[in-house]
Amino acid sequence: MNLLEIGTVSQFSALRGFLADAGYCEARICEKLGLPSPEALDIIALSESLKDKVAEANATNTLIRLFLLGEFVAIAELESQFPESAWSAMNELGLVASDISDNKRCFASVALYPVGPLLIVSDRWFNPDHTPRQSFPDIVYPAMTKSTREFLRFLPTDAHGEFLELCAGSGVAALVSSATAQHAWASDITARSTRFAQFNAALNALSNVTAVQGDLYSAVEGLTFDRIAAHPPYMPVLRPAEIYYDGGEDGEQLTRRILEGLQEHLKPGGRLYCRTLGTDRENAPLEQRLRSWLGDAEGEFDIAVFVSKNLNPVRFALDSAVRWSAGQAEMNQWKALFDRLQVKEIVSGTVVVQRREAARRVFTIRRSLAPNVDSSATEKTLLWETQLVSGHSLEEIFSRRPIASSRTELMVRHRIMEGGFTPQDFTLTNDYPFLMDCKVQPWMAQMVVGCDGSKTVQDIYSQCLGAGWIDPNTPPREFLDLIGFFVSGGFLGVEEIK
């Protein structure tokens, strides 16, 4: 497949200016296509039927038909609607190509679309006649998909120094993070993805983005980073597949290697954000296996798993067989594989690995995300967990004033005993920002509901001691760990420790 041309500053400027003047942005595209929000934009799922909504002749509609829906468009139509400088740039940069069967019309050689304030180019998914495009090993995966959107939603937004995106594809995470990083690097194993990332950096006039080619960290040997992000190939496969898709037989091959390289490439205080898929196995949940991949250095790292979806292995095998039009034989292969690996559940979500800055105990947590949660909730949880294990004094943390979440509910299961119903099990539940179920003792539920912001943690500790709810010899640190869990799980809110 041909690679895009890295053009001149004036060519990219002309193209950007025209796309901005034409209103080629997420909100306008959704308005034109009748979609409720940018969250509904998924280039792989855009239907041919949508072309009727953009049939009216104007620049915005023509751009949607050309670069999003992938239609053939008459060259005369483009020349009449597009400024000469923009039309010339599209041709010289290799964004459009003539139809060999009709030289009066053309089609987009790639997909070009907005992602937030950015413009991104990736490979097309369909031919102009709307038949599926024949795939090839190094196809550049689009950034306008549900999966990529979730990856981007949990990226860090704080200012930092060096940022690295692994398995970069179009380089979208490096481009997004260039707004908060001093410098962003995009690394991918294929020449095609590297060229597309270079093109996208130039298209967006981002001078602090560097795209490099190499197998994971190989192109940045000797460099260390404050933030690393990865959306690696993570699908389990029974046979070799496209590079963007193939995660090895268990889907974890690339994720494992990414964690194995953190000791060398992640700075103290730095974090990895990895959108991936992993497995819970017999006596070995995902978070435990993630820690084992860190090797001898595991005591330097915190691990947080934020789960967006749990998949049953049997269901996964069925869906895969349907997707690839396979039969019972392939279903049996999947079953044999999952049985051999002792897979109990498949987990999809975001893994965050944080390297400690100083000697301290490390933490491992797992949370199931509620729908539509973004990074504000996960970052707050990471901050709180870090503060609990860092050098903050007990007095400092005990001075916080927790408030019970209005989303918290208490479920009580009763059992018939001695002629009446007697409460047996008490479970606190929460549906935002995390989906949490926590079996508690009755006094714990009473303690949580009593957190109204008027009492400090010290007051609550004293109250629990006075009421006989906890043993008088309970160390303050042990009580703080309990409060810390309720805060981390979203049952309680607390102001940040400065």
PyMOL commands that set and color helices and strands:
alter all, ss='L'
color gray80, all
select helices_A, chain A and resi 9-21+26-33+38-40+48-54+59-68+75-81+84-92+146-153+172-177+191-203+216-220+253-260+262-265+286-293+295-300+313-323+328-341+375-389+394-398+442-449+457-466+476-488
alter helices_A, ss='H'
color red, helices_A
select strands_A, chain A and resi 73-74+96-99+102-108+111-115+118-122+160-166+181-188+209-213+225-230+266-281+301-311+343-355+364-368+403-404+409-417+420-430+436-440+492-493
alter strands_A, ss='S'
color yellow, strands_A
deselect
rebuild
show_as cartoon
